Amino acid sequence: MQRRRYFHHLPPLRSMLMALAFALALPQNAALAAPDDQAMKDALNAARKQQWERIDQSAIQGHVLEGYVEYHRLKSRLPQAAPAEIKTFIERHADSPLAQWMRGQAISAYGEARQYASLLAVSDGKPSGAERQCYYYTALLDRDYQTAAQGGRRLWQYGHSRPEACDPLFNRLKQHGAIGPLEVWERLMLAWQSGESGLMSYLGRQLGAGWQDGLDSLAQVRQDYSAIIRVPARIGPQGRGTSALVAAAMHGYTRADTQEALDAWQRISPRLEIAAEDRREIEHDLILYSLVRNVGENRVWADQALSRNGDADLLELRVRAALGERDWQGVIDWVHRMEDDQRREARWQYWLGRALGQLGDAITAEKAYRVAAGERDFYGFAAADRLGQPYALNLRQDSYNEAYRQRIARWPVVERTEALMRIGEVGLANSEWYAASARLADQDVKALADYAESRGWYAKLVQTTIAGKLWDALAWRFPAAYREQFLHWGNANSIDPYLLMAISRRESAYNPTVISPAGARGLMQLMPGTATLVSRKIGVADPGPYGVLQPEVNIRLGSRYFKDMLERYRGNRLAATAAYNAGPGRVDRWLKEAPREFDLFVESIPFRETRQYVQAVLAYRVIFESLAQGGDTRNVALLTPTEQRVDYDASLLARQ
């Protein structure tokens, strides 16, 4: 692989110098730790443990974070604290997450103590979380029974166990008949779908003799899904249990054997009286699994059903199936069945152009490409390449001066965020910041984004643009974070630093300490095992599960691992990027059956996450390089000529 250097396009140190100058210009209490920060830190730790005697109240008097100690003190007095005190606290801290946290704590405490009048006094409508909702609707039963009953029934219709806090609500609703045998039966079916055998037994014992035929039918179908064709057409009193049983049985049958499930459905569907919603859900599942599993025997029925049950996801699958079969007329027909908003997306306009071009309609194809090329994403850029025109960044940026930033520094939310970070409470600082980003008006959110950039808070900056929906503020959405490290290790491994930036931006949104549910860590989301293998390969000490969170270490090992992927696929970034996300073993298998063209290869990736990941990383790379050129997309390419022309098949695999 030819070694390339990328110094010439990367921006100078202007942003770093601006951040340093801004820090020096901040007021004393923002640039340096305030004299009482240590007292505040000690007080907050003591408050969490309810060690009130350890708190020096005079030392934290007037501190910007004093409310955090007050929060724990008031919380500790629940449920004895009066609703008026809770409401006063909420009003005083309305611009902080403390307000909603206190409201939630009060609802839980009052609900557990069955102080329902107090609960309603502090509530502002349905709370979040099943436990608090159960407390809320229980409190509401004597004040607004209809609303409480509707909310309670929604909570009841769930295939898993509910918190004990829901028992009083459910018992009251059973006494009033709002939850009866039919609702018990329907929940029993949901529990079956969820594999909750214990809950099934509990619910089954609540049903009377009138439901014995339903329980018998359920036992048959649980043993053998094909028994669905032999169960009675009317189950339970007045046949009211039929719909739920058939829906639950078809849910499992479709996943177990899609072809047999469709045969059974076609046999029983005409004679069944089931809810329209259940019928739509059954047919939706049958279409989806028929397409995902490419069940050819189901295709004619699926296409007919899709015409009357075609939501966006199903139409996407049908177009992708047509692309896999090179059915270009089918691509056109199914794209045209999409709703306007979906059809106008760059992805589908691009494929409409491709299909029209394949069928010889170059003029209409060009029109479709022009629509797609107006968008800032993978397919928009690919369409621009087809037209030979620059990429549309749709870039917009607001500018702020130092005097305005110093005004922002005095906003209470900014002062609290700064103070929380000074005392090491990064999680609370993020909560303050993101709550404000979601709550404030557009112009104020932009001011927060500018402030975050000036402070070098890259993760906060990116999340601010997401919370504030600042989609065209590209310099904020794609900051040159950790620039020097990406530059150094990109050049050291002969990898485009913009590509590494794009991977990090997609993987972690520049949060250096994030850990995924699967255990992937840091900026480039390395698994500890991968970090160990790479460190051994390059002859450095294993950083361990926490050392890999250090940005320098993470970028070094992540870039070296990506180099391995590039070498595995002869320098092809599409395949290497897919392997970085899904693993090289999977990509090796996909290439053995892949279509040859680059765009068809990307669309054929079976995992939605990986398909979107590859598109995002390559598009982000274009944005990073364009921003480094002041927003100019000239001489910036989505793909190399080789990546556009090469066959995407097993020939991409280098010798191992």
Secondary structure, 3 states (H helix, E strand, C coil): CCCCCCCCCCCCCHHHHHHHHHHHHCCHHHHCCCCCHHHHHHHHHHHHCCCHHHCCHHHHCCCCCHHHHHHHHHHHCCCCCCHHHHHHHHHHCCCCHHHHHHHHHHHHHHHHCCCHHHHHHHCCCCCCCHHHHHHHHHHHCCCCHHHHHHHHHHHHCCCCCCCHHHHHHHHHHHHCCCCCHHHHHHHHHHHHHCCCHHHHHHHHCCCCHHHHHHHHHHHHHHHCHHHHHCCCCCCCHHHCCHHHHHHHHHHHHHHHCHHHHHHHHHHHHHHCCCCHHHHHHHHHHHHHHHHHCCCHHHHHHHHHHHHHCCCHHHHHHHHHHHHHCCCHHHHHHHHHCCCHHHHCCHHHHHHHHHHHHHCCCHHHHHHHHHHHHCCCCHHHHHHHHHHCCCCCCCCCCCCCCHHHHHHHHCCHHHHHHHHHHHCCCHHHHHHHHHHHHHHCCHHHHHHHHHHHHHHCCHHHHHHHHHHCCCCCCHHHHCCCCCHHHHHHHHHHCCCCHHHHHHHHHHHHCCCCCCECCCCCECCCCECHHHHHHHHHHHCCCCCHHHHCCCHHHHHHHHHHHHHHHHHHCCCCHHHHHHHHHHCHHHHHHHHHCCCCCHHHHHHHCCCHHHHHHHHHHHHHHHHHHHHHCCCCCCCCCCCCHHHHHCCCCHHHCCCC
